[in-house]
Amino acid sequence: MKHIQFLRNLRQLQFSGQLIRTDSTGQQWIFYLSQGSIVYATGGVHSVRRFLRNVTAHCPSKAAHRVRWYADLVNSHSAAFPMGWEYALLQQWVSCQEITPKQVARIVHSILVEMFFDIEQANRVSDRIKQDGSISAPLGSVRLEEVTAAAQTRWQSWQEATLTDYSPHKAPVIRQPEQLQRLSSGQTYQTLIQLLNGQHTLLDVAGQMRRDVVQVATSLLPFIQLGIIELTSISDLSAPVHQRKMPEARSTPARSALIACVDDSFLVRHTMDKLLTSAGYQFLGIDDAVRAIGILIARKPDLIFLDLVMPNTNGHELCEQLRKLSCFRQTPIVILTGSDGFANRLQANFAGASDFLPKPLDAEAVLNVIQKRLNQSSARNLSLATDR
């Protein structure tokens, strides 16, 4: 494989620092080494998707609570993230004994396999190094030979399947559903309709199906060649780095907005508290729906999250009661539920909810809906003031 010998040389020299690989398009991959051993690597296409995909594969519980990543980064020992926010998260999770060094090694191994594959597919890759003795020792042991062997096997299989003209970072989307239904079984068609929506790359789809990406791409190739399925380019996911997510806080009024969450789950309230306060908001957690209206009237939050299912009442009923009060007729109210169905969405609209978010919560979705609804409220208030 390309430039593997250079890594072996760096290992022999016990080099500590960065190995930066750049292709003809300017795409970069950064390898962090300590005493010649690879500690971590990032960069290339869709680094956030890649991290999430491999955390999901090896530490599913951490991936299921992405909303907590923001708070975990705030609690990490380094705000600068010298090896990137991804490795800072892994370090934080290991220090809190939430994952093991062996799990870290598996995650890093899988990430390296994907990156070496990408470098093999790239054109005219050049190397440069940047010495840095401060890079810490690896959390988990990763063998370079095992990584390169796995990447080489995947690349050879990709070539043999005549896939070299395609990128595993493209997202498959169905363009001719009728033809696809005619050419596939009922169960296969239903699975493909759910997965191939243009929001997930071939690598993402393979991860969700727990299959090798070469197998997935090979099975879709006939449909791609017929134009029934198209591979499209999609953007990466947002990184949970607070320094880059602070515009949400800056777009709020001079005083930081007060966000309330009525939910009987301590985990949900605690998670929302960590996320929202780290993003610059004030937070009000309420565990009892019966007492909620009195507390909300007293505090008058700028936005309210309501859990759909709670003892004694539900989010729809509570939303309807709040909308009857003049002080909450224009307040953004967002329903939270583990059942993201059309009927629930429709009922939420009838109850007067402003928006609807499914559980498990996604940090990006939570922050985006807050920013969106607070901006709308500010614009509406400004318009009313101008009319007067």
C-alpha positions as CSV (number, residue, x, y, z in Angstrom):
1,M,0.0,0.0,0.0
2,K,1.0,3.6,-0.6
3,H,3.5,5.0,1.9
4,I,3.3,2.2,4.4
5,Q,7.1,1.9,4.4
6,F,7.4,5.5,5.5
7,L,5.2,4.7,8.5
8,R,7.5,1.8,9.3
9,N,10.5,4.1,9.1
10,L,8.9,6.5,11.5
11,R,8.2,3.6,13.8
12,Q,11.8,2.6,13.7
13,L,12.8,6.1,14.4
14,Q,10.4,6.3,17.3
15,F,9.0,9.5,15.8
16,S,6.6,11.6,17.8
17,G,4.4,14.1,16.0
18,Q,2.1,14.3,13.0
19,L,2.3,12.7,9.7
20,I,0.2,14.7,7.2
21,R,-0.8,13.1,3.9
22,T,-2.2,15.3,1.2
23,D,-3.6,14.2,-2.2
24,S,-3.8,16.1,-5.5
25,T,-7.1,17.7,-4.5
26,G,-5.8,19.1,-1.2
27,Q,-7.5,16.5,0.9
28,Q,-5.6,15.8,4.0
29,W,-5.2,12.9,6.5
30,I,-3.4,13.5,9.8
31,F,-1.8,10.6,11.7
32,Y,-0.7,11.3,15.3
33,L,2.3,9.2,16.4
34,S,4.0,8.7,19.8
35,Q,7.4,7.0,19.8
36,G,6.6,5.6,16.3
37,S,3.2,4.1,17.3
38,I,0.0,5.5,15.8
39,V,-2.1,7.0,18.5
40,Y,-5.0,8.3,16.4
41,A,-5.8,9.6,12.9
42,T,-8.3,11.9,11.4
43,G,-9.1,14.0,8.4
44,G,-10.1,13.0,4.9
45,V,-13.8,12.8,3.8
46,H,-16.5,12.7,6.4
47,S,-14.3,12.4,9.6
48,V,-17.4,12.9,11.9
49,R,-19.4,10.3,10.1
50,R,-16.4,7.9,10.3
51,F,-16.0,8.5,14.0
52,L,-19.7,8.0,14.7
53,R,-19.9,4.9,12.5
54,N,-17.0,3.2,14.3
55,V,-18.1,4.2,17.8
56,T,-21.5,2.7,17.0
57,A,-19.8,-0.5,15.9
58,H,-17.6,-0.9,19.0
59,C,-19.3,1.2,21.7
60,P,-23.0,1.4,20.8
61,S,-24.0,2.8,24.1
62,K,-21.8,5.9,23.5
63,A,-23.2,6.4,20.0
64,A,-26.8,6.1,21.3
65,H,-26.2,9.1,23.6
66,R,-24.6,11.5,21.1
67,V,-26.3,14.4,22.9
68,R,-23.9,13.9,25.8
69,W,-20.8,14.3,23.6
70,Y,-20.9,18.1,24.0
71,A,-20.9,17.8,27.8
72,D,-18.2,15.2,27.7
73,L,-15.9,17.5,25.7
74,V,-16.5,20.3,28.2
75,N,-15.5,17.9,31.0
76,S,-12.4,16.7,29.2
77,H,-9.0,17.7,30.5
78,S,-8.0,19.7,27.4
79,A,-10.0,22.4,25.8
80,A,-7.5,22.7,22.9
81,F,-7.9,19.1,21.7
82,P,-4.3,18.7,20.3
83,M,-5.3,15.4,18.6
84,G,-8.8,16.5,17.7
85,W,-12.1,16.3,19.5
86,E,-12.6,12.6,18.6
87,Y,-9.6,11.5,20.6
88,A,-10.4,13.9,23.4
89,L,-13.8,12.0,23.7
90,L,-12.1,8.6,23.7
91,Q,-9.7,9.9,26.4
92,Q,-12.5,11.2,28.5
93,W,-14.5,8.0,28.2
94,V,-11.5,5.9,29.2
95,S,-10.7,8.1,32.2
96,C,-14.3,7.8,33.4
97,Q,-14.1,4.0,32.8
98,E,-17.1,4.2,30.4
99,I,-15.1,2.3,27.8
100,T,-11.9,0.2,27.8
101,P,-8.5,0.7,26.1
102,K,-9.3,-2.5,24.1
103,Q,-12.5,-0.8,22.7
104,V,-10.4,2.3,21.8
105,A,-8.0,0.0,20.0
106,R,-10.8,-1.5,18.0
107,I,-12.2,1.9,17.1
108,V,-8.8,3.3,16.0
109,H,-8.1,0.1,14.1
110,S,-11.3,0.4,12.1
111,I,-10.8,4.1,11.5
112,L,-7.3,3.5,10.2
113,V,-8.5,0.8,7.8
114,E,-11.0,3.2,6.3
115,M,-8.3,5.9,6.0
116,F,-5.7,3.7,4.4
117,F,-8.4,2.6,1.9
118,D,-9.1,6.2,1.1
119,I,-5.4,7.0,0.6
120,E,-5.1,4.0,-1.7
121,Q,-7.9,5.3,-3.8
122,A,-6.4,8.9,-3.8
123,N,-4.1,10.3,-6.5
124,R,-0.6,11.6,-6.0
125,V,-0.4,11.5,-2.2
126,S,2.5,13.4,-0.6
127,D,3.8,13.2,3.0
128,R,5.1,15.7,5.5
129,I,5.9,15.4,9.2
130,K,5.6,17.8,12.1
131,Q,7.5,16.9,15.2
132,D,5.6,17.1,18.5
133,G,6.9,15.5,21.6
134,S,3.8,16.3,23.6
135,I,1.6,13.6,21.9
136,S,0.5,11.1,24.6
137,A,1.0,7.3,24.4
138,P,-1.8,5.3,22.7
139,L,-4.8,4.4,24.9
140,G,-5.0,1.0,23.2
141,S,-2.4,-1.0,21.2
142,V,-2.9,-1.0,17.4
143,R,-0.7,-3.1,15.1
144,L,0.2,-1.3,11.9
145,E,0.6,-4.6,10.0
146,E,-2.9,-5.8,10.9
147,V,-4.4,-2.5,9.9
148,T,-2.6,-2.3,6.5
149,A,-3.4,-6.0,5.8
150,A,-7.2,-5.4,6.4
151,A,-7.1,-2.2,4.3
152,Q,-5.2,-4.0,1.5
153,T,-7.8,-6.8,1.5
154,R,-10.7,-4.4,1.3
155,W,-9.0,-2.4,-1.6
156,Q,-8.3,-5.6,-3.6
157,S,-11.9,-6.7,-3.1
158,W,-13.1,-3.2,-4.2
159,Q,-11.0,-3.5,-7.4
160,E,-12.1,-7.1,-8.1
161,A,-15.7,-6.0,-7.8
162,T,-15.0,-3.3,-10.5
163,L,-15.9,-0.5,-8.0
164,T,-12.8,1.6,-8.4
165,D,-14.8,4.4,-10.2
166,Y,-17.1,4.7,-7.1
167,S,-16.5,6.2,-3.7
168,P,-17.8,4.5,-0.5
169,H,-18.4,8.1,0.8
170,K,-21.2,8.6,-1.7
171,A,-24.8,8.2,-0.6
172,P,-27.1,5.9,-2.5
173,V,-30.6,7.2,-3.2
174,I,-33.4,5.5,-5.1
175,R,-34.4,7.3,-8.3
176,Q,-36.8,4.7,-9.8
177,P,-38.6,3.0,-6.9
178,E,-41.1,1.2,-9.2
179,Q,-38.3,-0.6,-11.1
180,L,-36.5,-1.4,-7.9
181,Q,-39.7,-3.0,-6.4
182,R,-40.1,-5.0,-9.6
183,L,-36.6,-6.4,-9.5
184,S,-36.3,-7.2,-5.8
185,S,-38.1,-9.2,-3.2
186,G,-40.7,-7.5,-0.9
187,Q,-38.5,-7.6,2.2
188,T,-35.4,-6.4,0.3
189,Y,-37.3,-3.5,-1.2
190,Q,-38.7,-2.4,2.2
191,T,-35.1,-2.5,3.7
192,L,-33.7,-0.5,0.8
193,I,-36.4,2.1,0.9
194,Q,-35.6,2.8,4.5
195,L,-31.8,2.8,4.1
196,L,-31.2,4.3,0.7
197,N,-32.7,7.8,1.4
198,G,-29.7,9.9,0.3
199,Q,-28.8,10.7,3.9
200,H,-26.3,7.8,4.5
201,T,-23.1,6.9,2.6
202,L,-22.3,3.4,1.4
203,L,-20.1,3.0,4.5
204,D,-22.9,4.2,6.8
205,V,-25.4,1.8,5.2
206,A,-22.9,-1.1,5.5
207,G,-22.5,-0.2,9.2
208,Q,-26.2,-0.2,9.8
209,M,-26.6,-3.5,8.0
210,R,-23.5,-4.9,9.8
211,R,-22.0,-6.0,6.5
212,D,-18.8,-5.2,4.7
213,V,-19.0,-2.2,2.5
214,V,-17.7,-4.1,-0.5
215,Q,-20.6,-6.6,-0.2
216,V,-23.1,-3.8,0.1
217,A,-21.7,-1.9,-2.9
218,T,-21.5,-5.0,-5.0
219,S,-25.1,-5.9,-4.3
220,L,-26.2,-2.4,-5.3
221,L,-24.0,-2.1,-8.4
222,P,-26.4,-3.6,-10.9
223,F,-29.1,-1.1,-9.8
224,I,-26.6,1.8,-10.0
225,Q,-25.6,0.8,-13.5
226,L,-29.3,0.7,-14.5
227,G,-29.9,4.2,-13.1
228,I,-32.4,2.9,-10.6
229,I,-30.1,3.9,-7.7
230,E,-27.8,7.0,-7.9
231,L,-24.8,7.7,-5.8
232,T,-24.8,11.3,-4.6
233,S,-22.4,13.5,-2.6
234,I,-23.5,14.5,0.9
235,S,-21.9,16.7,3.6
236,D,-20.3,15.5,6.8
237,L,-22.1,15.7,10.1
238,S,-21.5,18.6,12.4
239,A,-18.6,18.1,14.9
240,P,-19.6,18.5,18.6
241,V,-16.9,21.2,19.2
242,H,-18.2,23.9,21.5
243,Q,-15.9,26.6,20.2
244,R,-17.6,26.1,16.8
245,K,-21.1,25.7,18.1
246,M,-21.3,28.9,20.1
247,P,-23.2,30.9,17.4
248,E,-26.4,29.4,18.9
249,A,-25.7,31.2,22.1
250,R,-24.7,34.5,20.4
251,S,-27.9,34.5,18.5
252,T,-30.0,34.6,21.7
253,P,-31.0,37.8,23.5
254,A,-28.6,39.7,25.7
255,R,-29.5,37.6,28.6
256,S,-29.0,33.9,27.9
257,A,-32.3,32.2,27.0
258,L,-34.0,30.1,29.7
259,I,-34.8,26.6,28.3
260,A,-37.2,24.4,30.3
261,C,-37.5,20.6,30.0
262,V,-40.5,18.8,31.5
263,D,-39.6,15.1,31.6
264,D,-39.9,12.5,34.4
265,S,-36.6,10.9,33.2
266,F,-33.6,12.0,35.3
267,L,-31.2,11.0,32.5
268,V,-33.0,13.1,29.9
269,R,-33.1,16.2,32.2
270,H,-29.4,15.7,33.3
271,T,-28.3,15.3,29.7
272,M,-30.2,18.3,28.5
273,D,-28.8,20.3,31.4
274,K,-25.2,19.5,30.5
275,L,-25.8,20.1,26.8
276,L,-27.7,23.4,27.1
277,T,-25.6,25.0,29.8
278,S,-22.4,24.2,28.0
279,A,-23.9,25.9,24.9
280,G,-24.6,29.1,26.9
281,Y,-28.2,28.7,27.8
282,Q,-29.9,28.7,31.2
283,F,-31.7,25.4,32.0
284,L,-34.8,24.6,34.0
285,G,-35.6,20.9,34.6
286,I,-39.0,19.8,35.9
287,D,-39.7,16.2,36.8
288,D,-43.4,16.5,37.8
289,A,-45.9,17.3,35.1
290,V,-48.6,18.2,37.6
291,R,-46.4,20.9,39.2
292,A,-45.0,22.0,35.8
293,I,-47.5,24.7,34.9
294,G,-47.0,26.6,38.2
295,I,-43.3,26.5,37.9
296,L,-43.4,27.5,34.2
297,I,-45.6,30.5,35.0
298,A,-43.2,31.6,37.7
299,R,-40.1,31.3,35.6
300,K,-41.5,32.1,32.1
301,P,-38.9,30.2,30.0
302,D,-38.1,31.2,26.4
303,L,-38.6,27.7,25.1
304,I,-40.1,24.5,26.5
305,F,-39.4,20.9,25.8
306,L,-42.3,18.5,26.9
307,D,-41.9,14.7,27.1
308,L,-44.8,13.0,25.4
309,V,-45.3,10.2,27.9
310,M,-45.4,11.1,31.6
311,P,-47.3,9.9,34.7
312,N,-50.7,11.6,35.3
313,T,-50.7,13.5,32.0
314,N,-48.9,13.6,28.6
315,G,-47.1,16.2,26.6
316,H,-50.1,16.9,24.3
317,E,-52.4,17.7,27.2
318,L,-49.8,19.8,28.9
319,C,-49.1,21.7,25.7
320,E,-52.9,22.4,25.2
321,Q,-53.1,23.8,28.8
322,L,-50.1,26.0,28.3
323,R,-51.4,27.4,25.0
324,K,-54.6,28.6,26.8
325,L,-52.4,30.9,29.0
326,S,-51.6,34.3,27.4
327,C,-48.0,34.2,28.6
328,F,-47.3,31.0,26.6
329,R,-49.4,31.5,23.4
330,Q,-46.2,32.4,21.5
331,T,-43.6,30.5,23.4
332,P,-41.9,27.7,21.4
333,I,-43.0,24.3,22.7
334,V,-41.2,21.2,21.4
335,I,-42.6,17.7,22.1
336,L,-40.1,14.9,22.8
337,T,-41.0,11.3,22.2
338,G,-39.5,7.8,21.6
339,S,-42.2,7.1,19.0
340,D,-41.6,9.2,15.9
341,G,-44.8,8.4,14.1
342,F,-47.1,10.4,11.9
343,A,-50.0,10.2,14.3
344,N,-48.0,11.6,17.1
345,R,-46.8,14.5,14.9
346,L,-50.3,15.2,13.8
347,Q,-51.6,15.2,17.4
348,A,-48.7,17.5,18.5
349,N,-49.7,20.0,15.8
350,F,-53.3,20.0,16.9
351,A,-52.1,20.5,20.5
352,G,-50.2,23.6,19.4
353,A,-46.7,22.3,19.6
354,S,-44.1,24.3,17.6
355,D,-41.9,21.3,16.8
356,F,-41.3,17.6,17.5
357,L,-38.1,15.8,18.3
358,P,-37.6,12.0,18.5
359,K,-35.7,10.1,21.2
360,P,-32.9,9.2,21.6
361,L,-32.0,12.9,21.4
362,D,-29.4,14.1,19.0
363,A,-27.4,17.1,20.2
364,E,-27.3,18.8,16.8
365,A,-31.1,18.5,16.4
366,V,-31.7,19.9,19.9
367,L,-29.4,22.9,19.4
368,N,-30.7,23.5,15.9
369,V,-34.4,23.6,17.0
370,I,-33.6,25.9,19.9
371,Q,-31.8,28.3,17.6
372,K,-34.5,28.1,14.9
373,R,-37.4,28.7,17.3
374,L,-35.7,31.5,19.3
375,N,-34.7,33.3,16.2
376,Q,-38.4,33.1,15.0
377,S,-39.6,34.4,18.3
378,S,-37.1,37.3,18.2
379,A,-38.2,38.1,14.7
380,R,-41.9,38.0,15.6
381,N,-41.4,40.2,18.7
382,L,-39.5,42.7,16.6
383,S,-42.3,42.8,14.0
384,L,-44.9,43.3,16.7
385,A,-42.9,46.2,18.2
386,T,-42.5,47.8,14.8
387,D,-46.2,47.6,14.1
388,R,-46.9,49.4,17.4
